[in-house]
Amino acid sequence: MQRLICWTAACAMSVAACHPGPVLDTGPKPPSVGGTIAGLVSTAEATVAVPSRKVTVVETTTGTRYDTTTAGNGGYTIQVPEGTYRIELELRAGEVLTKQPDPTAVTNGDLDTGRDFVITVKTAGVSASSS
């Protein structure tokens, strides 16, 4: 019995002695997480949402593009890496933007809200709300 205990202890110590230590990942690191850009797309009448519109954010240095689509309430959110972004909205015939967000600087962990668009429809020299 004592031999079995000694043999088990010797095996355990030899396995522990052969372990090289903690494993360190020295490879390339993943890109930073970045942040989130969010906003609403509506008409001049703020209660009228504009769903199903393509919103594109373009990183101003690299030109990298990220797309999303507005929800039923006209809202959109998109996660992007750190950088400065120009935000674009798909318009339809006769529509013009009366409000567009400025370029947005995103840093790690940011939640940049209020990046809103307002659309109006031009008809024969008169501006009317889009629906």
C-alpha positions as CSV (number, residue, x, y, z in Angstrom):
1,M,0.0,0.0,0.0
2,Q,2.8,2.4,0.9
3,R,4.5,1.6,-2.5
4,L,1.3,2.6,-4.3
5,I,1.1,5.9,-2.4
6,C,4.8,6.6,-3.2
7,W,4.3,5.7,-6.8
8,T,1.2,7.9,-7.2
9,A,3.0,10.8,-5.5
10,A,6.0,10.4,-7.8
11,C,3.8,10.4,-10.9
12,A,2.0,13.5,-9.8
13,M,5.2,15.4,-9.1
14,S,6.7,14.4,-12.4
15,V,3.6,15.5,-14.3
16,A,3.6,18.8,-12.4
17,A,7.4,19.3,-13.0
18,C,6.9,18.8,-16.8
19,H,4.3,21.5,-17.1
20,P,5.9,24.5,-18.8
21,G,3.9,27.1,-16.8
22,P,1.1,29.4,-17.9
23,V,0.2,29.6,-21.6
24,L,0.8,33.1,-23.0
25,D,-0.8,34.2,-26.2
26,T,1.9,36.3,-28.0
27,G,0.1,36.4,-31.3
28,P,-1.6,39.4,-32.9
29,K,-4.4,40.9,-30.8
30,P,-7.9,41.3,-32.1
31,P,-9.0,44.8,-33.1
32,S,-10.4,47.1,-30.4
33,V,-14.1,46.6,-29.7
34,G,-15.0,50.2,-30.7
35,G,-18.5,51.5,-29.9
36,T,-22.0,51.9,-31.1
37,I,-23.6,54.6,-33.3
38,A,-27.4,55.1,-32.9
39,G,-30.1,57.4,-34.1
40,L,-33.5,57.9,-35.6
41,V,-34.8,58.6,-39.1
42,S,-38.0,60.6,-39.2
43,T,-39.8,63.1,-41.3
44,A,-40.2,66.8,-40.5
45,E,-43.2,65.7,-38.5
46,A,-41.1,64.0,-35.7
47,T,-43.9,61.5,-34.9
48,V,-43.6,59.9,-38.4
49,A,-40.8,57.2,-38.4
50,V,-39.1,56.1,-41.6
51,P,-38.5,52.3,-41.4
52,S,-36.6,50.0,-43.7
53,R,-34.0,52.5,-44.8
54,K,-30.4,51.6,-45.3
55,V,-28.0,53.5,-43.1
56,T,-24.3,53.4,-44.0
57,V,-21.4,54.5,-41.8
58,V,-18.1,55.2,-43.6
59,E,-14.8,55.4,-41.7
60,T,-13.3,58.6,-43.0
61,T,-9.7,57.5,-43.1
62,T,-10.0,54.0,-44.6
63,G,-13.3,54.2,-46.4
64,T,-14.5,51.0,-44.7
65,R,-18.3,50.8,-44.8
66,Y,-20.8,49.3,-42.4
67,D,-24.5,49.0,-43.2
68,T,-27.7,48.6,-41.2
69,T,-31.4,49.1,-41.7
70,T,-33.8,51.2,-39.7
71,A,-36.3,49.4,-37.6
72,G,-40.1,50.0,-37.5
73,N,-39.7,53.0,-35.3
74,G,-37.0,54.5,-37.6
75,G,-34.3,53.7,-35.2
76,Y,-30.9,52.3,-36.0
77,T,-27.8,51.0,-34.2
78,I,-24.6,49.8,-35.5
79,Q,-21.4,48.6,-33.8
80,V,-18.1,49.8,-35.4
81,P,-14.4,49.7,-34.5
82,E,-12.8,52.9,-33.2
83,G,-12.5,55.7,-35.8
84,T,-14.3,58.7,-37.2
85,Y,-17.4,58.0,-39.3
86,R,-19.5,59.8,-41.8
87,I,-23.1,58.6,-41.6
88,E,-25.2,58.3,-44.8
89,L,-28.9,57.5,-45.4
90,E,-30.6,56.0,-48.4
91,L,-33.0,58.5,-50.0
92,R,-35.8,57.9,-52.4
93,A,-36.9,60.0,-55.4
94,G,-37.9,63.5,-54.4
95,E,-36.5,63.3,-50.8
96,V,-34.0,65.6,-49.3
97,L,-32.3,65.7,-45.9
98,T,-33.1,68.6,-43.7
99,K,-31.1,67.2,-40.8
100,Q,-28.0,65.0,-41.0
101,P,-25.5,64.1,-38.3
102,D,-22.0,65.5,-38.2
103,P,-19.0,63.1,-38.5
104,T,-18.9,61.0,-35.4
105,A,-15.7,60.0,-33.5
106,V,-16.1,56.6,-31.9
107,T,-13.7,55.4,-29.1
108,N,-13.7,52.1,-27.2
109,G,-16.9,51.5,-25.4
110,D,-18.7,54.6,-26.8
111,L,-22.5,54.8,-27.2
112,D,-23.0,57.7,-29.6
113,T,-26.7,58.3,-29.7
114,G,-28.7,61.2,-31.3
115,R,-27.2,60.7,-34.7
116,D,-30.6,61.5,-36.3
117,F,-31.8,62.3,-39.8
118,V,-34.9,64.2,-40.9
119,I,-36.3,63.7,-44.4
120,T,-38.7,65.9,-46.4
121,V,-40.2,65.4,-49.8
122,K,-39.9,68.1,-52.4
123,T,-43.0,68.5,-54.6
124,A,-43.4,71.3,-57.2
125,G,-41.5,73.9,-55.1
126,V,-43.4,73.0,-51.9
127,S,-41.9,70.9,-49.1
128,A,-44.1,68.3,-47.6
129,S,-43.4,65.6,-45.0
130,S,-42.5,62.1,-46.2
131,S,-44.5,59.1,-44.9
